Amino acid sequence: MPTLQTTVNGLKLPNPFVIGSGPPGTNANVIGKAFDEGWGAVVCKTVSLDASKVINVQPRYARLRSRESGEIYGWENIELISDRPFATWIDEFKEVKDKYPDRVLVASIMEEYNRDAWHEIVERCQEAGVDALELNMSCPHGLPERKMGSAMGEDPELLEEVCGWVMEVAKRPVWAKMTPNVTRVEDPARASLRAGCDGISAINTIRSVLGVDLETLRPEPSVEGYTTPGGYSCRAVLPVALRICMEIATVIKHECPGRTLSGIGGIETGNDAAQFILLGCDTVQVCTGVMKRGYGIVQSMQEELMAFMERHQFTRIEDFKSRSLEYFTTHADLVARQAEARAAKKAERERQSMIRADADWDGDDFVKQSDALARG
């Protein structure tokens, strides 16, 4: 029988399914619910030292539905990081680890461009017992005026410096979470890895405007008639996430073997997860999918991933991780490969049409067979 158990950066997970940072990991109560339902790990909602600057609005979500079925396939949020006091989080980290000592709890952290602040938040989270740290360098809409989130992650030089600060005091595995809102994601990924991060998470949400209400003429989500661009997630972003994870996994494979990748973006099924793992991911994170379908979704995801593994006779996640990376190449190489294949097929047809005995003559192909036997 296949097993979903896996070890990532020394962390033993019962399966590769991880709650992604956001509302599904917003307090100890829901984190415990996730563990009870069978999630392999939980990344908490992003925390910072000073929660007083975090003020959310209502409404803060907008959703895009299929015209035919009404299913939600696009989701925009303008939600900020956690508005709960850091001291409360420290208490709850300890509470969760006391109750679930063998489960993996990851603290998502975000701070301003301040070395001392990054040192403090890392050290205090570690002292509270978290198993790993995820650096939120990627939120597309929260507090950019403070150089937080994607304002930091879009600048590889700045990102490398801050990741370096973290690694000065980190005693747990560190993942840097990438923003997709860049031209070449390989640049910030390399910067994080150069600084010493143990792994990469990708992707955070895509900066977006979900739509405009054609009756009120107001963009959504409308807060007192106004809005701001937000982060796009859900099924619609899966192809973008797959592409970015493929690019980062290629960098890891050729330049930083041994580092890890946690794939995020539109994952709702076990087959979705299989695709990310085939493209080089060690784990997969789910956030919007839980908001749509609840924590119990992990059970069907595990069953579907196991069925995929049984069908292909894989026994471990490592057996098929990165298996599909080798099939990516350049467009020029595709042209050359196709020309070579067509030439081989033509040669085979000509070989097959060559007369070797009188019984091979065919009235329908008589002229072609004659030509094949002629010189010049």
Buried (B, 14 or more C-beta within 10 A) or exposed (E): EBEBEBEBBEBBBBBBBBBBBBBBBBBBEBBBBBBEBBBBBBBBBBBBBEBEBBEEBEEBBBBBEEEEEEEBBBBBBBBBBBBBBBEBBBEBBBBBBEEBEEBBBBBBBBBBBBBEBBBBBBEBBBEBBBBBBBBBBBBBBBBBEBBBBBBBBBBBEBBBBBBBBBBEBBEBBBBBBBBBBBEEBBBBBBBBBBBBBBBBBBBBBBBBBBBEEEEEEBBBBBBEEEBEBBBBBBBBBBEBBBBBBBBBBBBBBEEBEEBBBBBBBBBBBBEBBBBBBBBBBBBBBBBBBBBBBEBEBBEEBBEBBBBBBEEEEBEEBEEBBBBBBEEEEEEEEEEEEEEEEEEEEEEEEEEEBEBEEEEEEEEEBEEEBEEBEEEE
